[in-house]
């Protein structure tokens, strides 16, 4: 087994091993709150994760529950939210305390000092939170204190804040993907033998559809955290039904104007479909046996791939399912689109450039997926794209999706490019990344969405894949996959104009 990342096949194997002790998501969390309050057993604080780490801030999340009354494992138990922090493990003080009782805890702290090591402890009802189970690296930072001889160190962890990129902050790009609007069951995947792997997790009756909940929260939080533009890298819908395409566009329009403030590209789920539900949509240009409802809504009369300038940054969106197919095969660009991409990059090789598309491109990403050389982009095309990047010094970042995980990979061919997969918006870890552009480089930070319903759904879908709660192994990624700083000369870019700025 790899030291830091699990493939999908390994994930399923470990899920089978630990499923006997799994925490199966309950059917209706709220129904058990009153029963949990009656329990004489103290709530367990668990699944703590250092989600976000910037030069001056950090976000820690955790969950509180008691032994189940319904036979479904730990039952949500609303408790207070407290975070202690200090520069010495024996001198911690409370910097965040919210008496509002919730099982889904979210603590955010600011005004930290770049480049300093901090010790911290997450607590609910005075009990220290246990870290989430995660093979992708310590979920709570760079070190865990285990000095049992010293009192008061239970659940004390450490992190070191990074230094920011050099120079002035110019603007911020939000990166999101895998909204799957219209989906009603999360966590259903197929193994190599095409055997359906349970359990599927559905929304509690009476609550809004979870894809609405998570998309709304992503749009609201991305804007609130200062994103100047939003890039959505495919699988915007579950199966591209006209009403779901329209609903996705309606929610994304809350961020701003399409093709001005936010941009989307197609994923395999957004492909053309056949059947009565799609009759109102135009015939697909790449597969005349299907109807293309996604293109009708987002890109009528124009290609689904494009180049756009943002404050001097060239943003290139590519359609990685520009082909006939059932959505379960390798992604590919049409020959026409590949030629367009090559011409576009050749026109201005030095211009700072960000590319985004749905299917991952790098071999290292491909090899830790279920079916190497099948799950991601067509191998020959991925090699061609990396070769194009190698001849285009301005390309520095490629946002990719499809895997529903946070994973940073590199190319031996295009060594100057970071290839970043971002965790799915629709389910655990449930969020988006911010790419903060500075004159001397950039910072990447992943954020879980903050609304109460979003935090609830994110925690419930931790129990995907045989109910073992091991999705964190694969989807959350390491702290270095979610948060990092890269130095690079970007002085040719211009700062965004802000009201009052």
N, C-alpha and C positions, 0 to 999 in steps of 0.2 A: 504493500500500500504506500502511496506517496506520503511524504511528510506533511505537505501543506494543502493539497487539494484532492478531492475525491471526484472520480468520474461518475456519471449517472449510473453505470453498472455497479460500481463499488458502493454507491449510495444505496441502491436497492438491496445489495447483499447485507450491508450493515443494518438496514432497516429490518430485515428479516431476523437478524441475530438479536436485536434489542427490543423487538416488538412486544415481547412478553412483559416488559416493564414500562411500556410506553404510556404517555399521557394522551389519551384519546380525546379529541375536542368534543365538548358536550354539545348537545343539540340546541339548547337555549340557555346562554349564560345568565341572563337576567332572572330567569325563573328560579334559579338556585341561590340568589343573593340572600333572601330572607332565611333560608335554611342554613346557609353558611354562617350567618350572624349568630345563630343559635348554638353553633358548635362550641364545645369547651376546648377544642384543639386550636392552638395558636396557628395563625396563617403562616404558610411557608412562602418566603420571598425567594424567587428563583428566576432563571432565564435572563439574568442581568447581562447586558451587552454595552460596551462602549461603541456606540454607533458612529458618531461623528467626532472628529478631532481636528480643529483648526489651530492656527497660531495663538488665538485668543479665546477659544471657546471649546466646549465639549458637550455632547449629548449622551446620556445614559438612560437606557430603558430596562424595565423588569416587570415581573408579574407576581401577583400574590394569590394563593389558593389554599384550600383545605381539602382533606380527603373527601372523595366524591360521595354524594348521597344518591346518585342515580346510576352508579356503576360505571361512570364514564371517566374515571380518573380524578385529577384535581379539579375542584369546583372553584370558580372565581370568587375571591373574597375581597371586598373593597377595604382598603387601608389607606393611610396617609402616605405621602411621598417625601422622603428626606434624603439629601445628599450632603455628606461631610467631605471636606477637602483640606489639605494642608501641604506644606513642603517638607514635613517630617511625619513619619507614620504614627508617632505617638502624640502628635499635636494637630488633631483634626478639629475643624469647627464647622458647624452647619452653615452652608451658604445657600441652600435651597430647601424650603419646607412648605409644602402645600397640604393643608389639613383636609382638602376635598378628598373624600374617600373614593378610590377607584381600584380595580384589580390591575389596570393597565397603566403602568407608571412611566412618566416621561419627564426627566429632569435635565434642564439646559442651563449651563452656567457660562458667564462671559467675564471679560476683563482679566483673563489669564495672561501670563507673561510668556512670550515666545521663547522657545529653547529651554524651558525649565521643566524639571521633573516634579510631578504632583502625586500625592497619595490621596486616595479617596475611598469612601465607603457608601454604598447605597443601602438605605434602610426603609422598612415599613413596619409600623407598630414596634419600633425599637429593635427589630431583627434584621441582621445583615443579609443582603440578597446573595444567593448562590449564583455562580456564573453559568451562562448557557453552555450546553454541550456543543462543542464545535471543534472539528479536527483541522480547521483551516487557520489555526493560530489562536492564541489567547484572546477570547472575545472581550476581555476587560482591560486590555492594554499590553504593555511590554513586559510586565512583571507581576507576579502574584506573591504576596508575602505569606510564608508558611512557618514563621518563627513561633512555634507553639510555646516556647518558653516565655514569651512576652505576652502580657495580658492586653486585651483590647484590640488585638490585631485580626480577629475573625472577620473574613470578608473584606480585608483592606487590599486594594490593588493600586497599581501605579501606571502612569503614562507620562510621556515627555512631549510637550507641545512642539510642533515644527516651527522653523523660522518661515516667515512669509516670502513669496517670490520678491526679488529686488524690484525697486521702482514703484511708480504710481499705479494704483488699481485703475483699470480702464473701463471694463464692463464685465458682465457676468452672463454666462450661457447655461440654461437649465437643460439637462439631458434626461429623457424619460422614454419608456418603451413598454410594450406588452400590457396594454390596458384591457384588451379582450372584451370590449363593450358587448353586452348581450350574453356573456357566459353565465351559466347558473350553477355549475359545479366546478370547484377548484381542486387542483391536485391530482387530476387523472392523467397519468402518463402511460405509455406502453413500453414494455421491456423489449429486448432484442427479439424475443419470440412472439411479439405482438400479443402478449397476454396482458389484459387490463390490470393495472396495479391499483388497488383501493388504498385508503378510503377516499371517496370524493366528499368534499366539504361544501355545504350549501348555506345560504344566508338564513338567519332565524326568521321565521314567519312574522310578517308585519313590519319588518325593517326594510329600508331601501335596498335595491339590488347592490351587491357589493362592488360591482364595477362602477356604478354611479358614485358610491361612497368614496372609493379610492381615487377615481379620476378627479372628482371635485376637490378632494383634499390636496392632491398633487398640484392642481392648477392654482389653488388658493395659496398654498405654502410656497410654491416656486415664485410667485409674484411677490408675496410678502417678504421673502428673503432676498429680494432685489434683483431677480433675473431680468435681464433686458430682452432676452429672446428665449423661446422654448423650442427644442428639437425633439420630436417624437419618432423614434426609430422603429416603427412598424408594429404589426399585430395590434392595431388600433381597435379592431373589432374581433369578435369571436369567429364569425363566419360570414362577415360582410353583408348581412341582411340589410335592406334599405333603411329600416327604422333604427337599427343599431348604428349604422354609419351616420345617420342624421343626428342621433343622440350624442355620439362622440364629438361630432363637429360643434354641436350646440354647447357642450361643456368646455371644449377647448377654446371656443370663441370668447369665453370669459377671461382668458388670458390676454386677448387682443385680437388683431386682425390677421387672418390667414395669409401666408406668404409675405407678411410684413413683420408681425410680432411672433408668430409661431409657424412652424413648418412640420410636415409629416412626410414619411415615405412608407411604402407598402411593405407589409410582412406577408409570410405565407398564408396566414389566416385571412388576409385582406384580398386574396386572389379572386378571380372571377369564379362564379358558381353557376350550376344548372339547377332548374327546378321552378315550380310555380311561384315561390317567394321572390324570385329574381326577375320575373317577366317584365317589370316596368323599367328595367335598366338596359342600357345599350349593350350590344354584342361586344365581347372582349376582342381587342385587336390582336392579342397573342394566342387566344384559344376561342375560335368562333362557336364552339359548342357551349360556351358559358356566357354569362352576363356580368358586366363589370360595374357593380354598384359603387364600389370604392372610388373609382376614377370619376364616375358621374358626379359625386359629391365634392371631392377634393380637387380634382384636376381636369375638369371638362375642357376639351379643346386644346390641351397642352400635354406635354410629356410628364410622366411621374418622376422624372429625374431633372435636376436643375442646379444652377450655380447662382449664388446670391452674395452680395457684399454687405457686410455689417461693420461699420467703423474701420474699414480697411481690411477686415478679415474676410477671406473667401470661404463661404460655406457651400459645400457640395453635398447634395442629397442624391442617393442612388437607390434604385428599385432592385432589390436582390431576389425578387420572385417575378421577374419579367419573362415568363415562360409558361407553357402549359404544364399542368400537374395537379396532383391531389393534395398538395401542401405538406405531405409527409416525406418528401424527398429532398435532395440537395438543392440549395438555392442557386440561381444563375441570373446573369444579366444577358439581355439579347446582344447579338453581335453589333447591332446599331448603337446600343447604349455603351458598350465597351469602347467602340470607336469614338463616340462623343466624349467619354471620360478621358481618353488619351489626348484628344485634341484640346480639351479644356485645360488639363494640367500642363500641357506643353506650351500653352499661350503665355503663361507667366509663372515660370518654375520657382521663382524666389518669393512669390507672394505668400504670406502666412495663410495656411489653408487647413480647414477642419472638414473631414468627410464623415457622413453618417449614413448607415444602412442597417438592415435588419440582421442578416446572417453574418456570423463571425468569419473573419478572413484568415487569421493566422493558424499555422499548423499546431502550435502549442495549445491554442484554444480547442482545436478540433480533436486532439488526442485525449482530452479529458471530458469528452462527451460520449454519449451512449454508443454510437457507431462511428468510429474514426473514419474520416474521409467521406462520410455520407451525411452527417447531421448538418454541416455548415455550408459554406459556399463551394461551388464547383472548384475542384482542386486546381485545374489549369488556370481558371480565371483568378483565383486567389493568388497564385504565383505571379500572374501577369500584373495584377494590381500592386502587389508588393514591389515588383520590379519598376513599375511606373513611379511609385513613391520614392524609390531609391534614386531615381533621376530627377525628382522634384523636391529640392531641399526645403521648400516652403511648407510642405505637408508636415504637420507636427502631431496631429491627433485624429484618431478614427474611433467614432462612437458606434458600437455594435450591440446587438441585443440577442433575442431568440432563446437564450439559455436560462433566463430568469435569475441570474446570479450577478454578483459583483466579482469581476475577475479582470485583472490587468495582465495583458500579454505583450510580447515583443516579437519582432521579426528579425531574423539574422540578415535579411536582405535590406530592409528599410530600418536601420538601427535607430534613426532619429525620430521615429514615430511611436507614440504610445497607442496601443489598441485597448480600448476600455469597454467591457461589458458592464451593463448597469442592471441592478436588480429590478424585477418586475414591479410595475406600479400596482397591479391588481391583487397581489397576495404577498405573503412574507418574502422578503423583508418589507415590502410595501413602501415605495418612495421614489426618489429621483436623486440625481447628482447635480451639483453646481460646479461649473468650470469657471473659476475666477481668473480673468486675464489681467496680467500686470505687464509693465514695460519690460521686465526682466524675466518673465516666465509665467507660470500658471499653477494654480492649486485646484485639486479635485477633492470634493467632499460629498459623501452620500448622506442623505437625510431620510429618516422614516417620516411619513406624514403624521400630523399631530392631532387631528380631530379625535374625539372619543370613539366614534364608530370606526374610524380607520385603525386606531390602535387596537381595538377589540378584534377586528377582522384579521389584522396582521398577526396577532398572537394566536388566534384560533388556527390559522393556516400554517403555523409552525408544525402542526401535527400531520402535515401531508406525508405521503409515501408510507403506507402501511401503518399509519398512526404512531410511528415511532418518534416523531418529533425530531428527526434527524435532517430535516431540510436545511437547517442551519449549517450543516457540514458543507453543503454544496452552494446554497443560495446566498448566504450572508457574506461569505468570503472572509479574508483576513483583514485586519485593520489597515494593512498596506495596500490591499486591493480597493478599499473604500475611500481612503484618505491619504493624499501624498502631495508633494510639491516638486515641480520640475523647473529648473533654470533654463531659460532660452531667451534669446534676443528678440523681443517683439515690439521694439521701439517704433516700428513703422505704423503701428495701429493707433487709432484715435480714441480718445475717451468718449463715452456715451454722454449725450446731453441730458441732464436731469433737471426737472422743474425746481427752481430755486437754487440750482447749482452753478 
